[in-house]
Amino acid sequence: MGTMHRSGLAPRRTNENAKAVITTILGIVFGTFIGITLPSLFSKINFPSALISSLDGHLYLSSHKSPEEFGSRKFPEIYVPTNPRGAELLPPGIVVAKTDLYLRRLRGEPNEDLKKKPKYLVTFTVGFEQRNHINTVVKKFSEDFQILLFHYDGRTTEWDQFEWSKTAIHISTRKQTKWWYAKRFLHPDVVSAYEYIFIWDEDLGVEHFNADKYIELVKKHGLEISQPGLEPNNGLTWEMTKRRGDREVHKDTKEKAGWCSDPHLPPCAAFVEIMAPVFSREAWRCVWHMIQNDLVHGWGLDFALRRCVEIRNGSFIK
């Protein structure tokens, strides 16, 4: 049997290990040298400014590309001057210029959200202390009327003790008036879905009021701006607002001596008091633009409403 000798393997392995260590050390030294000298070397080389600008611009654009630019399809450039202001760059088919106050569900088919679309909008500016009276008033309105409450005392959730409140719209800002709310939340393009808009005070008596009958009379007589007649025994300020039992509507009256400079002008004609006005959607579009931002109490507005009523046969239709 032969004998194996390993005496020649150990020196060879030692030499290979030494070479690896030396190579690693040289690599570290060379890398350190390059890292130190290259920045100073580049600082001494003058590249053309145009080349630098081109590179910078390319890098900037590459990092700021929109998702559409990374896709294979680009949107065509369009400009449609007949679109609403600010929407000229949009295809007409996707422009929605108006909105509404219809309540929507969080899930489900959108076309199934509304079992019935209200035709009319009724707004009250309220405090929680008037809840019982408002509850009585709201019951005068059918499902054709959308109820909207403007809360000036910040209390909203407590109203859910009434079932109708759960489907009403609640807007809350403390210590504001109904005309402040109306200017900011009843833009004509928001309420255009409603044929008539009621903007009422919170303390109106409605014992003899029938909302559906009222709408019927408004449509029958083509009233653009109107209000229900008030009972004669309620301390009226204006004769025009007094209910007359001998007719369905009236558009003029005789006032106290000296109160009317012209029998065809307010308050003897073309006059509706601001506590209970009812506007057609067309009339409200005009009135909304007339309301000044600081006209929070609406003083004098009732004398100016006639400006927003179409003139027919030489007389104002209220």
C-alpha positions as CSV (number, residue, x, y, z in Angstrom):
1,M,0.0,0.0,0.0
2,G,1.4,3.4,-0.9
3,T,1.6,6.3,1.5
4,M,0.2,9.8,0.7
5,H,2.3,12.9,1.3
6,R,0.5,16.4,1.9
7,S,3.6,18.4,2.6
8,G,3.3,20.4,-0.7
9,L,-0.3,21.6,-0.3
10,A,0.1,23.9,2.7
11,P,2.6,26.4,1.2
12,R,0.5,26.7,-1.9
13,R,-2.7,27.6,0.0
14,T,-0.8,30.2,2.1
15,N,0.4,32.0,-1.0
16,E,-3.2,32.2,-2.4
17,N,-4.5,33.7,0.8
18,A,-1.8,36.3,0.8
19,K,-2.6,37.3,-2.8
20,A,-6.3,37.8,-1.9
21,V,-5.5,40.0,1.1
22,I,-3.1,42.1,-0.9
23,T,-5.6,42.5,-3.8
24,T,-8.3,43.6,-1.4
25,I,-6.1,46.2,0.2
26,L,-5.0,47.6,-3.1
27,G,-8.6,47.8,-4.2
28,I,-9.6,49.8,-1.1
29,V,-6.6,52.1,-1.6
30,F,-7.4,52.7,-5.3
31,G,-11.1,53.3,-4.6
32,T,-10.3,55.8,-1.9
33,F,-7.9,57.6,-4.3
34,I,-10.5,57.8,-7.1
35,G,-13.2,59.0,-4.7
36,I,-10.9,61.9,-3.5
37,T,-9.4,63.0,-6.8
38,L,-12.4,62.7,-9.2
39,P,-14.5,65.6,-7.8
40,S,-11.6,68.0,-8.0
41,L,-10.8,66.8,-11.5
42,F,-14.3,67.4,-12.8
43,S,-14.4,70.8,-11.2
44,K,-11.4,71.8,-13.4
45,I,-13.1,70.5,-16.6
46,N,-15.5,73.1,-18.4
47,F,-18.5,71.4,-19.9
48,P,-20.5,73.4,-22.5
49,S,-23.4,75.2,-20.7
50,A,-25.9,74.1,-23.3
51,L,-25.0,70.5,-22.6
52,I,-25.6,70.9,-18.9
53,S,-28.9,72.7,-19.5
54,S,-30.0,70.0,-21.8
55,L,-29.2,67.3,-19.3
56,D,-30.9,69.1,-16.5
57,G,-34.0,69.7,-18.5
58,H,-34.2,66.1,-19.6
59,L,-33.8,64.9,-16.0
60,Y,-36.5,67.4,-14.8
61,L,-39.0,66.4,-17.4
62,S,-38.4,62.7,-16.9
63,S,-39.1,63.1,-13.2
64,H,-42.2,65.2,-13.7
65,K,-44.1,63.3,-16.3
66,S,-47.8,62.9,-15.8
67,P,-49.4,59.5,-15.8
68,E,-50.9,60.2,-19.2
69,E,-47.5,60.9,-20.7
70,F,-46.2,57.5,-19.7
71,G,-49.2,55.9,-21.4
72,S,-49.5,55.1,-25.1
73,R,-52.4,57.6,-25.6
74,K,-52.3,61.3,-25.3
75,F,-55.4,63.6,-24.8
76,P,-56.2,65.8,-27.7
77,E,-55.9,69.5,-27.2
78,I,-59.4,71.1,-27.1
79,Y,-60.9,74.4,-26.3
80,V,-64.7,74.8,-26.2
81,P,-65.7,78.4,-25.7
82,T,-69.4,77.5,-25.3
83,N,-68.5,75.5,-22.1
84,P,-69.1,77.3,-18.8
85,R,-66.4,79.7,-17.8
86,G,-63.4,77.8,-16.5
87,A,-64.4,74.5,-18.2
88,E,-63.3,75.4,-21.8
89,L,-60.6,72.8,-21.8
90,L,-63.0,69.9,-21.0
91,P,-65.0,67.9,-23.6
92,P,-68.6,69.1,-23.5
93,G,-69.9,65.6,-22.8
94,I,-68.3,65.5,-19.3
95,V,-69.2,69.0,-18.2
96,V,-71.8,69.1,-15.4
97,A,-72.6,72.8,-14.8
98,K,-75.2,72.4,-12.1
99,T,-75.7,70.4,-9.0
100,D,-78.5,69.7,-6.5
101,L,-79.3,69.0,-2.9
102,Y,-80.6,65.5,-3.4
103,L,-79.3,63.1,-0.7
104,R,-77.2,60.2,-2.0
105,R,-76.5,56.7,-0.5
106,L,-73.0,55.7,0.1
107,R,-73.3,52.5,-1.9
108,G,-75.6,50.9,-4.5
109,E,-76.8,52.0,-7.9
110,P,-76.9,55.8,-8.2
111,N,-80.1,55.6,-10.2
112,E,-81.8,53.9,-7.3
113,D,-80.8,56.5,-4.7
114,L,-84.0,58.6,-4.9
115,K,-87.3,56.9,-4.6
116,K,-88.9,60.3,-5.3
117,K,-87.3,63.6,-6.3
118,P,-88.7,66.6,-4.4
119,K,-90.0,69.3,-6.7
120,Y,-89.8,72.3,-4.2
121,L,-87.3,73.5,-1.6
122,V,-88.4,74.9,1.8
123,T,-85.8,76.6,4.0
124,F,-86.0,77.8,7.6
125,T,-83.4,79.5,9.6
126,V,-83.8,78.1,13.1
127,G,-82.7,77.7,16.7
128,F,-83.4,74.5,18.7
129,E,-85.8,76.4,21.0
130,Q,-88.3,76.7,18.0
131,R,-88.2,73.0,17.3
132,N,-91.9,72.3,18.2
133,H,-93.2,75.1,16.1
134,I,-91.0,74.2,13.2
135,N,-92.2,70.6,13.6
136,T,-95.8,71.9,13.2
137,V,-94.9,73.9,10.1
138,V,-93.0,71.1,8.4
139,K,-96.0,68.9,8.7
140,K,-97.8,71.2,6.3
141,F,-95.5,70.2,3.5
142,S,-95.8,66.9,1.6
143,E,-93.0,64.7,0.2
144,D,-92.8,66.9,-2.8
145,F,-91.0,69.5,-0.6
146,Q,-87.4,69.1,0.5
147,I,-86.8,70.6,3.9
148,L,-83.5,72.5,4.6
149,L,-82.7,73.9,8.0
150,F,-80.1,76.6,8.6
151,H,-79.0,76.4,12.2
152,Y,-77.8,79.6,13.8
153,D,-77.2,78.0,17.2
154,G,-75.0,75.1,16.2
155,R,-77.5,72.4,17.4
156,T,-78.4,69.9,14.7
157,T,-78.4,66.3,15.8
158,E,-81.0,67.0,18.5
159,W,-83.5,67.6,15.7
160,D,-83.5,63.9,14.9
161,Q,-86.2,63.4,17.6
162,F,-88.5,64.3,14.6
163,E,-88.6,61.6,11.9
164,W,-88.6,64.1,9.1
165,S,-85.4,65.6,10.3
166,K,-83.5,62.5,9.3
167,T,-84.2,63.2,5.6
168,A,-83.9,67.0,5.9
169,I,-80.7,68.9,5.0
170,H,-78.9,70.6,7.9
171,I,-76.5,73.4,7.5
172,S,-75.0,75.0,10.7
173,T,-73.1,78.2,11.2
174,R,-73.5,80.1,14.4
175,K,-75.1,83.5,14.7
176,Q,-76.0,84.1,11.0
177,T,-79.2,85.3,9.3
178,K,-81.3,83.6,6.6
179,W,-80.1,86.0,3.9
180,W,-76.4,85.2,4.8
181,Y,-77.2,81.5,4.4
182,A,-79.2,82.0,1.2
183,K,-76.5,83.9,-0.5
184,R,-73.9,81.3,0.3
185,F,-75.8,78.0,0.1
186,L,-78.6,78.6,-2.3
187,H,-76.7,79.4,-5.4
188,P,-79.1,79.2,-8.4
189,D,-77.0,76.4,-10.0
190,V,-77.4,74.4,-6.8
191,V,-81.2,74.8,-6.4
192,S,-82.1,74.8,-10.0
193,A,-83.6,71.3,-9.6
194,Y,-86.5,72.8,-7.6
195,E,-89.4,74.6,-9.3
196,Y,-90.0,76.9,-6.3
197,I,-87.8,78.0,-3.4
198,F,-89.4,79.0,0.0
199,I,-87.1,81.1,2.2
200,W,-89.1,81.5,5.4
201,D,-88.7,82.8,8.9
202,E,-89.0,80.4,11.8
203,D,-92.0,82.0,13.5
204,L,-94.7,82.0,10.8
205,G,-98.2,80.9,11.7
206,V,-99.5,78.2,9.4
207,E,-102.8,77.2,10.9
208,H,-104.7,77.8,7.6
209,F,-101.8,77.1,5.2
210,N,-101.9,74.3,2.7
211,A,-98.6,73.9,0.8
212,D,-100.0,71.9,-2.1
213,K,-102.9,74.3,-2.6
214,Y,-100.5,77.2,-2.5
215,I,-98.3,75.8,-5.3
216,E,-101.4,75.1,-7.3
217,L,-102.4,78.8,-7.1
218,V,-98.9,80.0,-7.8
219,K,-98.8,78.0,-11.0
220,K,-102.3,78.9,-12.0
221,H,-101.6,82.7,-11.8
222,G,-98.0,82.6,-13.0
223,L,-96.6,84.1,-9.8
224,E,-92.8,84.5,-10.0
225,I,-92.4,85.9,-6.5
226,S,-95.1,85.6,-4.0
227,Q,-96.0,85.0,-0.4
228,P,-99.1,83.6,1.5
229,G,-101.6,86.1,2.7
230,L,-101.4,86.9,6.5
231,E,-104.4,87.0,8.8
232,P,-105.7,90.6,9.3
233,N,-105.5,90.4,13.1
234,N,-101.8,89.7,13.3
235,G,-100.6,93.3,13.5
236,L,-99.7,93.7,9.9
237,T,-97.2,96.3,8.7
238,W,-98.2,96.3,5.1
239,E,-101.7,96.1,3.6
240,M,-100.4,94.2,0.6
241,T,-99.6,91.2,2.8
242,K,-103.2,90.9,4.2
243,R,-105.2,87.9,3.2
244,R,-108.3,88.7,1.3
245,G,-111.2,86.3,1.4
246,D,-112.8,87.5,-1.8
247,R,-110.1,86.5,-4.2
248,E,-107.4,83.9,-4.7
249,V,-104.5,86.4,-5.3
250,H,-104.0,90.1,-5.3
251,K,-101.2,92.2,-6.8
252,D,-102.0,95.7,-5.6
253,T,-103.6,97.4,-2.7
254,K,-104.4,100.7,-1.1
255,E,-102.0,101.8,1.7
256,K,-102.1,104.4,4.4
257,A,-102.1,108.0,3.2
258,G,-98.6,109.0,2.1
259,W,-97.1,105.5,2.1
260,C,-97.1,105.1,-1.7
261,S,-95.6,107.6,-4.0
262,D,-96.9,105.6,-6.9
263,P,-99.8,103.1,-6.8
264,H,-98.0,100.8,-9.2
265,L,-94.9,100.6,-7.0
266,P,-94.1,99.0,-3.6
267,P,-95.6,98.8,-1.1
268,C,-98.9,99.4,-3.0
269,A,-98.0,97.0,-5.9
270,A,-95.2,94.6,-6.9
271,F,-94.4,94.0,-3.2
272,V,-93.6,90.8,-1.2
273,E,-92.4,91.0,2.4
274,I,-89.1,89.3,3.1
275,M,-90.3,87.1,6.0
276,A,-92.1,84.5,3.8
277,P,-91.1,84.9,0.1
278,V,-91.5,82.1,-2.4
279,F,-89.5,82.3,-5.6
280,S,-89.7,80.5,-8.9
281,R,-86.3,79.2,-10.0
282,E,-86.0,81.8,-12.7
283,A,-86.8,84.7,-10.3
284,W,-84.4,83.3,-7.7
285,R,-81.6,83.3,-10.1
286,C,-82.0,87.1,-10.5
287,V,-82.7,87.8,-6.8
288,W,-79.6,85.8,-5.7
289,H,-77.4,88.0,-7.8
290,M,-79.0,91.1,-6.3
291,I,-78.4,90.1,-2.7
292,Q,-75.2,91.9,-1.4
293,N,-72.8,89.8,0.6
294,D,-73.2,92.2,3.6
295,L,-77.0,92.4,3.3
296,V,-77.4,89.9,6.2
297,H,-80.8,91.3,7.4
298,G,-82.3,91.8,4.0
299,W,-83.4,95.4,4.7
300,G,-84.9,97.0,1.7
301,L,-84.8,93.8,-0.3
302,D,-88.6,93.5,-0.4
303,F,-88.8,96.9,-2.2
304,A,-86.3,95.8,-4.8
305,L,-87.6,92.3,-5.7
306,R,-89.8,93.7,-8.5
307,R,-86.6,94.2,-10.5
308,C,-86.4,90.4,-10.9
309,V,-89.9,89.9,-12.2
310,E,-90.9,89.7,-15.8
311,I,-93.1,92.5,-17.0
312,R,-96.2,91.2,-18.7
313,N,-98.9,93.3,-20.2
314,G,-97.5,96.4,-18.5
315,S,-97.8,95.1,-15.0
316,F,-95.6,93.3,-12.6
317,I,-96.4,89.6,-11.8
318,K,-95.5,88.9,-8.2
